[in-house]
Amino acid sequence: MSLLFANWQYLTNSPFSPVLRAGFCLEVSICPTRLNFFEIYFGSKQAGESHTNIRIIFVLIFEFDYIRVLNYNGYAEKIIMSYFEITGGRKLNGEIEVKGAKNAALKAVAAAVLSREKWTITNLPQIEDINRILEMVEDLGAKVKRSEKKVEIEAKNIKKSRLSDKLAGKLRASIILAGPVLARTGKVSMSYPGGCVIGKRPIDLFLAGFQKMGAKVKWQNDHFSLSVKKLKGAKIFFPKITVTGTEAMMITAVLAEGETVLSNAAMEPEIPALAEFLNKCGARISGAGTPTIKIKGVKKIGGGQMKLISDRIETGTFAILGALCGGKVKIKNCNPDHIRALLVNLEKAGAIFEETKNELIVWGAKKINSVNVMTHEYPGFATDLQPPFTLLMTQAKGTSQIHDPIFDGRLMFTDILNSMGANISINDPHRATVHGPTKLRGRKIASPDLRAGITLLLAGLIAKGKTIIENIYQIDRGYERIEERLQKLGAEIKRVSA
């Protein structure tokens, strides 16, 4: 029995209505043995593609005890529903420490597969995305020893070349493992990566790069496989700047024969940080952090210890939090230079802050001014900081224009803010107009993706009354024990297990 039509009106009036309007194919079916959970999966197929790109949202119908998510490889799992309960309106004061960079950690764990020797990674964030990639590396045969804020990885024996379908379906960054496994074993296969549901994020740039280095690509249903006798250096031009694509090709080229030149490369600070450590382990990388990176292949990579840089997106999120809810919020263990584009716009918005080399103090803005922003690759305004900045603009006097050309669907979350009382108009998939100021009201909502999720959490902190946020796995993917850290600032927030 299908609920696709029976509950269509409910679904299109829910906070996930923009997901449905964005063109996703939705199937919802009743499990014959229990009527209060569903099997849900999303699929979107681009014209001309022989495979299906699957995106998974864990929570769609809020009233049920749990749901079963069936991914496109046939794996089903029971998801216990935990949620955040927030009472808004409290001023926040105190200190909050930024954790190690999620995106740096993911790539460092993947790069460890290049070496047969032990890598130690410190300042490691305790988040779900890191849990998933460590599980994937362990599944490949690497020895993983983890303690608080640190992990030791020894990939002496890689026993398989097939990445776990179940884990790859949960993690967009799983594609970063393809290159190291290919370099070590001469072959790799995996299903389409999972992760955030924020529009088309194709992997064609990755596959084209692997092909340039001599790999053969073969599609089989919703899986692809790569094989190569020996990776060769190549000249690779990225038609569109891609952070993960740049990192993937840089990592893969380390063990390729000859020189690889990456042009129009991304310049995010996580890239030179990883290159610097790889060089200490024997790699020969130059130009990381510029648009042109050169990698001269080596025969092997040694071991070592790497301390991750601080998470610039978390830094920016907390800076916006301070402007919205302060008080006086001191952000520790951060690098303000990594969020310079945000700070320039926060200053325009009327936020007051003071910075040192590793700290940032933000005072609550007495009056918030409207500001127009356009996201751009680093060192521009980060797309991951657009959702919380859009929230900030709902409290600004006047009209703000938000332009985010990097990902399709990045503005879907604005419908949820509107359900809380915001006044945001979607002009097209990449542009929104924010009319402010508006008073937000607490309500029951769910997180559609990581960055939208933290934005909704901030919205709950400034809303009148109680806010319930479900599908908080998405928030846990990138923010370590966020409720405990916010409680120390005076926020009234708690995690509740259903």
N, C-alpha and C positions, 0 to 999 in steps of 0.2 A: 504494500500500500504506500503510495507516494504522498508526502505532505507538501510537495513543491507548490501546488496550487491552493491547497487547503489553508496554508499558513502564509501565503504570499503577501497578503495585506499586512500581517503582523511583521513579517520580515522587512518589508519595504518601509515600514514606519519605525523600525528599530534603529539603533545607532549604527548598524552595519549596512544601512540602506545605500551609502555611497559605494560599498563593495559590489553590491548587486548591480547598481547603475553603471559601474565601471566596465561591465561586460564579462564578468566571470560567470561560468556555468556552475550552477548550484544543484546538487542532489541531496535531498534529505529523505531518509527512509526510516520507518519504524522497525526496531528490532522486535521480532515476533515474541520474544520471551519477556520483554520488559518495556513498558510504554513510556518510561520517563528517562530514557536516554536515546541518543540518535547516532547513526553513523553518518558522518558528514565529510564530503570532500569537494574541493574546488578544482576546476581545470580550466585552463585558457590555452587556446591553440592559435598561434599566429599563422597567417596565410602563407602557404608554401612550405610549412614545416611538416615533417613526417612524424614528429614526436609531440607529446603533450607536456606542457609546463604546468606543474601542479603547485598550488599554494594551499597551505593549510591554516585555517583559523580554528582555534581550539574551543572558543566559546561563542555561541550564537543565540541559543535559547537560554535565557537566564534562569528560568524557574526550576531547572532540573538538577538532580543531585550530582550527576556526573555525565560525561559524554564519552563515546568511543570514537576515536579518530581513526579512520581507515585511510592510510596513505596509498599512493598509486602503485606501490609494490606489494600491496596486499597485507601489510602489517597492521594489526589493530591493537590499540592499547587503551586501557581505562585511565582517564584523566580525572583525578580527584580535584574538586573545585575549591581552591582557596581564594580569598579575596581580601582587599584592603578596605577598612572602614575608617573614614576620615571625617572629623568635625572641623570645619573651616573657620577662618576669621581670627586666628591667633597670630600675633607677631612673633617672629623667630629671632633668636639671639644665640650667639655662641660660636663654636668652632666646628668645622666639618672637614675631614681629610679626603682628598682625592685618591682613588685607588690607581693601580697600574692600568695602562691603556688596554682596553679590550682588543682593539684591532691590532695592536703591537703583539699582544700575547698570542692571538690566533696564528699569526704569521710566524712567530718564533717557534711555536710548538711544531708547526708544519716543517719549518726549515731544519729542525732537529733530526728529521728523518734522513737528511742528506748525509749525516755523520754516523759512523760506526762507534764513535766514542760518546762518553756521557756529556750531556748538556744540562746545566743547572740554570733555571730561569727563576729570578726572584722578583719581588713586588708584584706577584701574580694575583689578579683579582679573583675572588671566589664567586663566580657567576656561572649561569647555566651554559652559555656558549662555550666557555672554557671546559666545563665538565664534558660536553659532547665531543669536542675535538680530542681531548685526552683519551676518551673512550675509543675513539676511532684509531688513534695511534697505537693504543694498547691492543686493539683488535688486529692490527697489522702484524703484531709480534714484538713491538718495542716494550722494554721494561719501563714502567712508569712508577715512580715513588713520589708521593705528594704529601706535603705538610702545609701548615698555614702559610700563605703568601709565597710558597716555593714549590717547584716541581723539578724532579730529576728524571731525565729521559735518556735511555740508552737504546738506540735503534740498531744494535749490532746485527740482529737477525730479523729481517723482514720476511715473514713466512707466507704472505699472500699479497696479491696485487689487486684484489677486488675490495673496494671500499664498502663498508657496511651500508646496505640500502636503508636500513631503519634509521641509522644515525645521520646519513647524508641528507635524508629527507627532512631533518630538523634544523640543518645548519647550512646557510648560504655559503659560508666560508669554507665548506668542505672541498670546494673546487681547488683550494690552495694546496691540498695534499696530492693532487694528481701529478704535478710536476716532480716533486721529490720521489714519489713512488716510481714514476716512469724512469727517472734518472738512475735509481738504484736497481730496478728489476728489469727494465726494458719493456715493461707493459703495465697498464693500469686500466681498470674499468670501474664505472660508477654510474649510479642513477642521477637524475637531474637534482641539483642541490635544492634544499628547502630554505627556510628563513622567513624574513619579513614579507608580508603581503603589501607591497607598495609599488605595484605596477611591473612593467616588463624590465627584467634585469638579465638579458641574454648572456649566454656563455660563448657566443661565437667568437669574440675577441680572444678568449683563452685558446679555443681550438685552433684558430688561425695561427696563433703564435706557436703552438706545439707543432703544427704542420710545417711552419717555417724552419723549425729546428730538425725536421726530418721525420717526425712521427706520422704514422698512418692513423686516420680516424675512421671508425666504423660505428654506425648507429644500429642498434637492435632494439626495436620497440622504444621503451623509454630509458634505455641504457646506452652509454657510449663506451667504446674501448679505444685505447691508444697503444700503439706498439712501435718500437724502434730498435734497431741494432745498436746504434750509437748516436746520441744527440750531437748535433752540429751547431756551431755558432751561426747566428743569422742577424740580418738587419730587419728590425721589426718597428714599424711605424703604427702607432695607435691612432686611428681615425677620430676617436673620441677619447678624451682623458679618462683613464680608469685606474683607480687606486689599487684594487685587488689584482687587476690584470697586470699592472706594472710590477707588483710584488711577486706575483706568480711567475712571470717571465724572468725576473731577476734571480729568483731562487733556483729555477730550473736551469738557467744558463750557467750557474756556478760549476756544475759538473759536465757541461757540454764541451765538446772539442772545438777549440778555436775561440774567436771573439764574437760576442753578441753586442749589438748596439740597439738600445731602446730609445726611440725618438717620440716626442710629444708625451713623455712620461709624466706621471703624477709626481707631486713634490711634497706630499704630506710628511710631517716630521717623523712618523713611524718608519718611513722608508729609509732615510739615512741612518736612523738608529739601528735598524736591522742590518744594513750594509756594513756599518762600522763593526758590529759584532762578528758578522760572517768573515770580514777581513782578518779579524784577530784569530779566527779559526782556520785561516789559510786561503780564503777566497781572494780574488783580485777584482774588486769592484771600484769604479771611480765615477764621479758625477751624480751619485745618489742625492736627491734633494734639488736637482736641476732638471730641465726638460730632456736632457740627454744623458743616459746612463750607459757606461761601457763595462762589460764583464768579460774577462779573460778566463776561460775555463781551466779548472785544475783537476787533478786526478782524485784527490780526496779532501775531505773537510775534517778537521780535528774537533776536539771537545773544548769546553770552556764554560764560563759563568756570565750570564747576561742579566742586568737589572733593567726592567722595563721602565720606560718613561711614563709620566703621569698621563691620565686620560684627559685629553683636551675637551672632549665632548661633555664629560662629567663636570669639568671645570666650568665650562660655559653654562651648563644646566644650573649649577649652584649659583653662578653669578646672576642669572635671571631670577632664580629663587630669592636671592637677597634683595633684588630690586622690587620684587612683588610683595614679599612677606616681612622684610626687615623693618625695624630692628637693625642690628649690626651683625653681619655674618662674616666670619673670617674663614676663608678657604685656604687650607694648608696643603703642602706637597703638590703644588701646581706650577705651571709655567705660563704666566699671563701672555707672553709673546706668541704662544700657540693659538690664542683666541683674539688676536689683535683686531680682526675685522668685526668681531662681535663687540668688543669693548668700545670701538669707535661709534658704533650704532647705539650702544647703551648710553654713552655720554650724550649723544644727540637726543635720546629719549628722556634725559633728565636724571639718570642714575648717578649716584655719587660713589666713587670707589677710590681706593688707594692700593697701589701695588708695590711689591718688592720682588726679588728674584724668584722666590718660591712660594709666595703668599699673595692673596688678593682679599682685601676687605671691602665689602659692599654694604652700603646703607640703603634702607628702603627709600624709594623715590617718593617725595611728597607730592609731586605732580609729574605724570608721565605724558610725554609729548609723542605725537604720532610720527612715525618714521617709515619711509619706504625702503624695502630691502630686496635684493636679488641674490640668490645663492650662487656660489661659484666654487670651483675646485680651489684647494689651498694654493695661495694664502688668502683666498677670498672667504666670503661668509659661508660657513659649513652648512650643507643641506640638513645634517643631523640636528642643527640648532635652530632651524627654521620653525619647527612646531612649537617649542617653548617660547620663541620670540613672537610668534603669531599670538599666543596666549597673552603675552605682555601687552601687545597692541590692543587687545580687547579692553584694557584698562586705561588706554591713552585717549586724550581728548582730540577728536578729529578723525580723519580717514587715513588709513594706511594701505599701501599697495604691497602685496607680498608676491614675489615672482620666484618660483622654484623650478627651473628648467631641467634639473638633473634626472629626476625620476618621475615617471608617470604615477599618478595616484598618491603623491606625497601629501596632498591637501585633503584627502578623504576624511581625516579626523575632524575637520572643521564642522561637519554636520553634528558631531557629538557635542562640541563646544556650543553650537547653536541650541541644542536641546537643553543645555544648562543656562541659557539666557544670552549667549553671545549673539552678535549681529555680523555675520560673515557671509559675503556673497562669493560664490565661485564663478569666475569669469570664463575660465577654460581649465583644462586639466593641470595647468601650471601656474595659474594666476588667481589670486583672491583679493578681495577688498574687505578690509576690517573697519567697521564703524564703531567708534567708542566715545566715551567709556560705557560699559554695560556691567550690571551687577549679575554675578553668576549665582545659581542656586544648586545646592547639592541634589544629586539623584543617583539612580542605579545605572551604571554604564559598564562597558567592557573595553579592554585594551585591544585594538586591532593590530598593533605592531609595537616594536621596542620604543622608538622615539615618540610616537603618538601616546604610548602608554605613560611615559614619564610626564608628558605634558598634561594628560588628564589627571595625574596625581597632583601636579602643581595647581591645576584648576580646582581640585577638591580642597586644597589648602586655603584658597582665597574665597571659595564659595560660601554662601550662607547655608547653614544647616549641615546635614549629613550626606556624604557621598560614599557610595559603594562601588569599588572598581573590581571587576572580575577579569578572568584571563590574565592574571598577574605573572604567569610564567613568562610572558613577553617582556615584562619589566625586569624580572629576575635574570633574563638573558644578558643584561648589560649593566645592571646596578646592584652592587653587593649589599644585601641586608639593608635596603634603603630605608625601611620603616624604622629600624633601630637607630640609624644615624640621624634621621629627622627628629626622632623623639628627643634626642640630646639637645636639639635646638629649640625644643618646646612645642613641636608639632603634636597635635592630637591625632595619631594614626596608629592603627594596629592591624596585624595580619590575623585573619580568622580562617581556620580550616573547616570546610563544610562537613 
